[in-house]
């Protein structure tokens, strides 16, 4: 599967706060609209992007329908953000370290 080059229609986004060296900056999670991969009877994909942590790569999760693709996209994004937290990145949402995404 090729790497997506754009997020498409944005259906949801969330802002996190990153504290670094006494400075606060925004980190955004952007979720794109789920779409079919190719043919009418094919699986679905849902793109997402985490902006503000240095890796602006657009990633995607695949599922048998749009809801599964969306849910897996949220889980993947949550796992990536949690990984950053475990590596010492001070990332919060609503002043909490719980980021409000499904657990893997």
C-alpha positions in Angstrom: 0.0 0.0 0.0 1.3 3.4 -0.9 1.7 6.2 1.7 -1.1 8.7 1.6 -0.1 12.2 0.5 -2.9 14.2 1.9 -5.4 13.9 4.7 -8.5 14.7 2.5 -11.6 16.0 4.2 -10.9 16.6 7.9 -13.7 15.2 10.1 -12.2 15.6 13.5 -9.2 17.2 15.3 -7.9 17.6 18.8 -5.3 19.9 20.3 -2.8 18.8 22.9 -0.4 20.9 24.9 3.3 20.2 24.8 5.5 21.7 27.5 9.1 21.9 26.5 11.8 24.0 28.1 9.2 26.1 30.0 7.5 26.9 26.7 4.0 25.7 25.7 3.2 24.7 22.1 0.3 23.0 20.3 0.2 19.5 19.0 -2.7 18.6 16.8 -4.2 15.2 15.9 -6.1 15.5 12.6 -8.4 12.7 11.4 -9.5 12.5 7.8 -12.7 11.1 6.4 -12.7 7.3 5.9 -12.7 6.2 2.3 -12.7 3.1 0.2 -9.2 1.9 -0.7 -10.0 1.4 -4.4 -12.9 -0.6 -5.8 -16.5 -0.5 -4.6 -16.2 -3.7 -2.6 -12.8 -3.1 -1.2 -11.8 -2.4 2.4 -11.7 1.1 3.9 -8.9 3.4 5.1 -8.9 6.3 7.5 -6.0 8.8 7.4 -4.6 10.7 10.4 -1.8 13.0 11.1 0.0 14.2 14.3 1.2 17.8 13.8 3.8 19.5 16.1 6.0 16.6 17.2 8.4 16.8 14.3 7.0 13.9 12.3 4.2 15.2 10.1 3.8 11.9 8.2 0.2 11.1 7.2 -0.6 7.6 8.3 -3.7 5.5 7.8 -5.5 2.5 9.3 -7.5 0.0 7.3 -10.7 -1.8 8.2 -13.5 -3.8 6.6 -15.8 -0.8 6.9 -15.6 2.9 7.6 -16.2 2.6 11.3 -13.5 0.0 11.9 -11.0 2.1 9.9 -11.9 5.1 12.0 -11.6 3.2 15.2 -8.3 1.7 14.3 -7.0 5.1 13.2 -7.8 6.5 16.6 -6.1 3.6 18.3 -3.0 4.0 16.2 -2.8 7.7 16.9 -3.3 7.0 20.6 -0.5 4.5 20.6 1.9 6.9 18.8 1.1 9.7 21.3 1.4 7.4 24.2 4.8 6.3 22.9 5.9 9.9 22.9 4.8 10.3 26.5 6.7 7.2 27.5 9.8 8.7 25.9 9.5 11.7 28.2 7.5 14.1 26.1 5.3 16.2 28.4 2.0 16.0 26.4 -1.4 16.8 28.0 -5.0 17.2 27.0 -7.3 19.4 29.2 -4.3 19.6 31.6 -4.3 15.8 32.1 -1.8 13.2 30.9 -4.7 10.9 29.8 -5.1 11.8 26.2 -8.7 10.7 25.7 -8.1 8.1 23.0 -8.9 4.4 22.9 -6.3 2.2 24.5 -4.4 -0.3 22.4 
